[in-house]
Amino acid sequence: MDNIIEVHNVTKKFKELKALDNISLEFERGKIHGIVGRNGSGKTVLFKCICGFLKMDEGEILVDGKRIGKEIEAPQDVGVIIENPGFLPSYNGYQNLNFLACIRNKIKKKDILEVIERVGLDPKSKKRVGKYSMGMRQRLGIAQAIMENPSLLILDEPMNGLDNQGVQDMRKLFLNLKEEGKTIILASHNREDISVLCDTVAEMDHGQILSRT
């Protein structure tokens, strides 16, 4: 089995609270993996540890065989949505993504325009992001996560704020990305999203893995 992520005996505490309690998980490459659980179950903390945003107290996480916080600070080839995407409200969607794309300089203007269209937004729109609906902001956040064509996507509640059409559009997009060979790990409160999209499902509660199917 070719695992893109391996989580080994990871514990993360905030004072006395164990947000992650000695958990171990593996995620196979090229599949969509779901994480379910109530608010406070540890899903977001796990995602932040995988991305190198939080340091673990115990255990180790390997992404593409490299230990986070030891061999690399954070995985490079990853697109992320964790919590609400942050954008500059006085700029339009293209300007926001172009500003972020300039940091790594991996993609060109046409790539940005294509990805905006791919998530169902108008690439020529001059509308400022501050005037976007929550659903439009979420679509732009997904565009940001996928625009540099990463092999791994970590998406925390990616359907937040989307209407029914938006949910259908994004499900189709994620299944297409899987067909392209991407690995997607997503947390969702929506059981239907999980059942439609996911090859594996892990249920979390109180920082522990309750089940894995």
N, C-alpha and C positions, 0 to 999 in steps of 0.2 A: 504493500500500500504506500502511495506517495503522499505523505502529509506535508502540507504547506505550513501548518502551525501545529506546534506541540506545546501543551501547557502541563507542566509537571509540578504537582504538590505546591501550588501557589497559594500563599496567604497574604492578605493585605489588611492591615488594621488602621482604623482611625481612632486613636486613644484606646478605649476598651472595646470598641465595636469591631468585630471581624467582618469586613465587607466581603472578603473572599476567605473561605475556610478550607485550606488544604485541598484545592480542587485540581483535578487532572482531566484534560480533554485533548482530543486530536481532531484536526480538520483536514480531510482529504482534498487534494488539489482537484479543481475542475468541477466542484459541486456547489450547491447552495445549502448552507447550514443555518438552521434556525435556532435562536435562543429565546425561550419564553420564560416569563416570570413576572411577578407583581413589581410595582415600583419599590425600589430598595432591596431587590433580591440579589443584586450584584452584577447585573448584566453590563451596565455602563462602566462600572469599575473594571470589570474584566476587559472590556474593549480598550479602555484607557491604558491598562497595563500592557496589552498586546502592542499598542501603538507607541509605547514608550513615554506616554504622557504622565504616568504615575509609576513610582518605583515600588516593586514588590518587597515585602518584608521577608518572605521565605519562598523557596522554590525557584523555578526558571521557566522562561518562555522562549521557544525557538521559532523563528520565522525564516523559512527557507534555509533551515539548518544553522542559523546564526543566533546566538543568545542575546536577547534584548537587555541592554544596560551593561553588557560585558563586551561582546565582540562588536556590536553596533548599538548606538543610542536609540535608534528607531528604524523600523523597516522603511526602505526607500520606495519600493514599487507597490505602493498602496494608496487607494483612494478612501477617504473617511468622511462619514457624517456622524458626529457625536454632538448631541444637543442641537440648539437652533443654529443653522448656518449664519455666520456673521458677514455682512456685506456693507459696503459704503453706501448709505441711503441716497446720497445726491448724485450717484453715478448710475448709468443704465446697466443692464445685465452683461452686455458685451464688455463694457469698460471694466466692470468688476472682475470678470474672468480674465481679461487681458492683463490687468494689474497683477493678479495672482500668477498667471502664466509666465510673466517676466521674471519671477523669482528664480525659476529653474531653466527657463528659456528652452524648453523641450518641444514646444508646439508652435505652429504658425497661426496667423489670423484665420485662415480658412478652416483649420481644425476647430477653433473656438466657435465660429459661426455654425459649423456642422453639428457640434455637440449641443448647442443651444436649440437647434431645430430638432435634434434627436429626442430631447426631453419634452418637446411640445410647446416651446416658446418661440416667439418671433425674433429671429436674429437681427432684424433691421429695426426693431422697436427702440425708440428713444426714451421710453418711459423709465423714470428713475425708480430704483429698487425700493426706495422709501414709499412709493405709491403701489407697490406690488401687494397682491393678496398673499395670505399665508401659503396657499397652495403654489402660487407662482414662485415664492421664495424657496419653497421646498424643491420644486423642479430645478431651480437654478443651483441649489445646493447639490443635487444629484449630478447636474452637469459638471459642477466643479470637481466632484469626486471621480468622475469617469474621464475628464477631458484629456488627461495625459496618458490614457490607455493603460492603467495599471493592471497587473495580473491578479491583484487581491483587492477586494472591496470590503470594508467594514462599515456597516450601515446600522445606526441605532435609530429605530423607529422611522424608517425612510418614508413611510406613507403619511406621516403627521401633516394635517392640514389639507390633504388632497381630497377633492370630491370623488364621487364614484368613477367618473371618467378618468380622472387623474390616477386613481388606484389601478384601473384596468391598464392604462398606458404604461405605468411603471412596472407592473407585473410582466407585461409583454417585453419591456426593455430588459428587465433582469434575466428573463429566460433566454433572450437573445444573447446577452452578455455571457451567460453560461455556455451557450452553443459556441461562442467564440473562444471558449477555454478559460474564462475567468473563474476565480473562486470567490464566492460571496458569503459573508457571514452577516446575518441580519437578526436584529432583535425586533419583535413586534408583539403588540397586545392583541392583534387580530389573528384569531385562529385560522381564519380562511386564507389570509396571506401565507401563513406557515404551511397549511396543507396543500395549497396550490403550487407553492414555489420550492419547498425545501426537500432535499434528499435525506437529511438527518435533522433531528430535533433534540435539543437538550433543554430540560426544564430546571430552572434555578429557583432556590428559595433560601433566604438567610445566608447567602454566600456559599451555598453548597449545591452540588448537582444532585437533583432528586431522581432524574431518569434520563436515559439516552436511547433514542430509537432511530 
